[in-house]
């Protein structure tokens, strides 16, 4: 039986769809993510003392969190931001079939 605590969603924001798709494709092909969903978002944040309002893309990366160090390194290698959002949130409960599918898709 899969334990939900080992699975998670990693949040990453990027500045354009092309970068989002490139990172998503690389993560899935490398078996670091089972699935990456891409959502257009509007972000408001402070960077270097300036208030910014930007259109960005949010990556929702479904993975086994045991892969986080390698996944983070791959994202950093490809990401264009000086400081990129890479935040892992644990899945505390989920469909057993879906968690098992994640396990089958992500290398251990």
C-alpha positions in Angstrom: 0.0 0.0 0.0 1.3 3.4 -1.0 1.7 6.0 1.8 0.6 9.5 0.8 3.3 11.1 2.8 5.9 10.2 0.2 4.1 12.0 -2.6 3.7 15.7 -3.2 3.0 18.6 -5.5 5.9 20.9 -6.3 5.0 24.5 -7.2 7.2 26.4 -9.7 6.5 29.6 -11.5 8.0 30.7 -14.8 7.7 33.7 -17.0 6.3 32.1 -20.2 4.6 29.1 -21.6 7.6 27.9 -23.6 9.8 27.7 -20.5 6.9 26.0 -18.6 6.5 23.4 -21.3 10.3 22.8 -21.6 10.7 22.2 -17.8 7.5 20.0 -17.7 8.7 17.9 -20.7 12.2 17.4 -19.2 10.8 16.4 -15.8 8.3 13.8 -17.2 10.8 12.4 -19.7 13.4 12.0 -16.9 10.8 10.3 -14.7 11.2 12.9 -12.0 7.4 13.8 -12.3 4.4 11.7 -13.1 2.5 14.7 -14.4 2.9 18.5 -14.7 -0.1 20.8 -15.0 0.4 24.3 -16.4 -1.8 27.2 -15.4 -1.7 30.8 -16.4 -1.5 33.1 -13.3 -1.2 36.7 -12.4 1.5 37.3 -9.7 2.0 40.4 -7.5 5.2 40.4 -5.6 8.1 42.7 -4.4 11.5 42.1 -6.1 14.5 44.3 -5.4 12.3 46.9 -3.7 9.9 47.2 -6.6 6.2 46.1 -6.6 5.7 43.9 -9.7 2.6 42.6 -11.4 3.4 39.8 -13.9 1.6 37.2 -16.0 3.4 33.9 -15.2 2.8 30.2 -15.6 2.3 28.0 -12.6 3.7 24.4 -12.8 1.9 21.9 -10.6 4.4 19.0 -10.5 3.1 15.7 -9.1 6.0 13.5 -7.9 7.5 11.3 -5.3 9.2 13.7 -2.9 12.1 11.3 -2.5 13.1 12.7 -6.0 13.0 16.3 -4.8 16.8 17.0 -4.7 17.2 15.7 -8.3 14.0 17.4 -9.5 15.1 20.7 -7.9 18.5 20.5 -9.5 16.9 19.9 -13.0 14.5 22.9 -12.5 17.4 25.2 -11.4 19.4 24.1 -14.5 16.6 25.1 -16.8 14.9 28.0 -15.0 15.6 31.6 -16.1 14.8 33.4 -12.9 17.5 34.5 -10.5 15.5 33.2 -7.6 12.9 30.6 -8.6 9.9 29.4 -6.7 10.4 25.7 -6.0 8.1 24.7 -3.1 7.1 21.1 -2.2 3.8 20.4 -0.6 3.1 16.9 0.7 0.0 15.0 -0.4 -1.6 14.1 2.9 -4.4 12.0 1.4 -5.3 10.9 -2.1 -6.9 8.3 -4.3 -5.0 5.0 -3.9 -5.1 4.4 -7.7 -3.6 7.9 -8.4 -0.9 7.5 -5.8 0.0 4.1 -7.2 0.1 5.7 -10.7 2.6 8.4 -9.5 4.7 5.6 -8.1 4.8 3.8 -11.4 5.7 6.9 -13.4 8.5 8.3 -11.1 11.8 6.5 -10.8 12.6 5.4 -7.3 
